[in-house]
Amino acid sequence: MVQPVEGDAPLELSGTVVEGRFRLTQRLGSGAVGAVYLAEDLSGGEPLAIKVWSRSVLDPQATGRFQRETKALTTLVHPNIVAIRDYGLVNGSPYLAMELLRGETLEHRLHESGAVTPPPLSQALVWFRQILAALSYAHSRQVVHRDLKPENVFLAATASGEPQIKLLDYGLAKFLTPNDDPARAGLTSQGTVIGTPLYMAPEQALGGAVDTRADVYAAGCVLFELLTGQPPFLHDSTPALLRAHLSEAVPRLSQLRPDLERLEDLQQVLDRALAKTSEERYADAAEMLRALERATEPRVSQPPPAAQAAAAAAPLAAPAAPAPAAAQQGSGLGKAVAIGLGLLLLLWLLLR
């Protein structure tokens, strides 16, 4: 977890009643951008998670914008997007009241204990389809995430035992200012450069306009990391990392996972999602999801070429051999005896 910026440790707000509606009962975690609390709904509803931002990490002009634009996020109702129940200010700091999730982030799952542990291919694709389903829903409502990364993908525990994907911090990256973790933290510069360098589309790195295709690029980075255990581009400095997004070729999956070499269709999906210009990418997550389904749909297995050649060279089955002559003669003799007995019977009847 990112540590708080020195001199800006989040205030301890446990016990605080928020706008007469929620009581913050326990701090669940904190970082450079603020803290998350377990909260009691004083109207008797389910417990909630409330994220409170530190005032110093927000653009000074962003507080009013936060309240106006967050209202739109409350309309995103999808099984793979964390539900936002309410929003407002507490002690001058913006907060979001969200559904309470149990589980872990994809970031933690992939890199727990410092180990690189990519999930099996089938599991990775199940999770990634859910990520694209959430993005597709939001894109259809003209909402762009802007900061898709494993840290914002939550594996929520369910009664079935199979984790359910929930996207976090939807559309909120634009409110943040730089902190002490430039590689994995959001960047802004007078509101022009927004996102996380490891997953940032080239147009974001250049401070250009951002649309659904920037999310497609970030999704490509997340898919690469899901399959290999690391992002597609890794460098020691943020400038070098941004240059890589602008100019370096997309790595081959087989460089890190030789067992994926046969999945050329999947590599082609990645290549298009990670294209350097937005015009070359999928238009949105829905188009990328359709391409992924085509690339990973089960194929009807064909026999190997050698087996096909052997089958073609094999002679056709010979026609059934005629019955032996003795059998044919035996059959004819039986018919003659039957006819003879019939004639004798007829003659006897006539002479009576």
C-alpha positions, 0 to 999 in steps of 0.5 A: 500500500502507498504510504502517506505523504510526509506531513500529510498523514490522513486525519483519524476520522473514526467516530465521525458522523458524516452529514448525519447519515453515516458513522465512520467506525474503523479505518480500513486503510490509508495512503497518499490520497486519503483513507478508507473507512468502514461506515455504519449507515445510520438509517439501518442499511448495509455497512459501507466503505467510505473513501475520504480524500486528503485535501492536499492531493486534490486540485484546489479548483476540483472540490466543486467539480468533484461534487458535480461530476461524481453525481454522474458516476452514481448512475453507473449500475453494473455488476462489475463496477463498485456501486457508489451510494453517496458523495459529499464533504466531510471536514472539508474533504470530499468523500465517496460512500461505496458498497463494502467489498471483501477480497483483494485487488488484482495488483495484490493477487498478481504481486503478493509477497513480491512473487509474479504469479499470473493466473491460468489462462482460462481464469485470466480470460474470465476476469478480463472479460468482466473488466471489458464488460464494465468498461463497455457499459460505462463507454456506452454512457460516455464515461471514461475511466482514465486510470484503469490498472490492477490496483483499481480492479478488485476481486470481490469475494462471493458466496460461490467462491469465484471472485467477481471483478469490480472496477474501482475509482471510476473516472476520478483520476482527473481530481488528483495531483502528483504524489510520491509514487510516480510510476503507479500513482496518478499524474496531473499537470494543470489538469493536462496529463492524467493517468498512471504511467505504467498503463498510460496511452500515448495521447495521455502521455502527451497531454492530448484529448482522452476518450474511450480508446485510452481505456482500451490501451490501458485494458491492453496493458492490464491484459498483458500483465494478467497473462505474463505477470508484468506490464508491457513496458518497464523502465526505471524512470517515468520519462523513459516509461512514457517514451516506451509507450510512444515508440517501443514495439508491443512485446510478444507474449511468448517472450515471457510465456513461451506456452502462449506462442500458439495464441497468435489471435490473442497477440493480435488483439493485444497489438491492436489494443496497444497501437500507438495512435488511437485511430488504430485501436478498437473504438471502445471496450465493446469492440475489443470484447468482441475481438477477444471472444473471436480470438479465444472461441473454441476451435473445431480440432482438425487432424494433423496434416500427416493424418489427413494425407494418409487418409487421402492416400488410403484405397477405397473399400473394395465391393463385397465379394460374390457368394461362392459358387457352391452356395449359389448352386445350393440355393438354385437346387432348393428352388427347383425341388420346391417347384417340382413338389408343387406341380405333383400336388396340382396333378394329383388334385386334377386326377381325383 
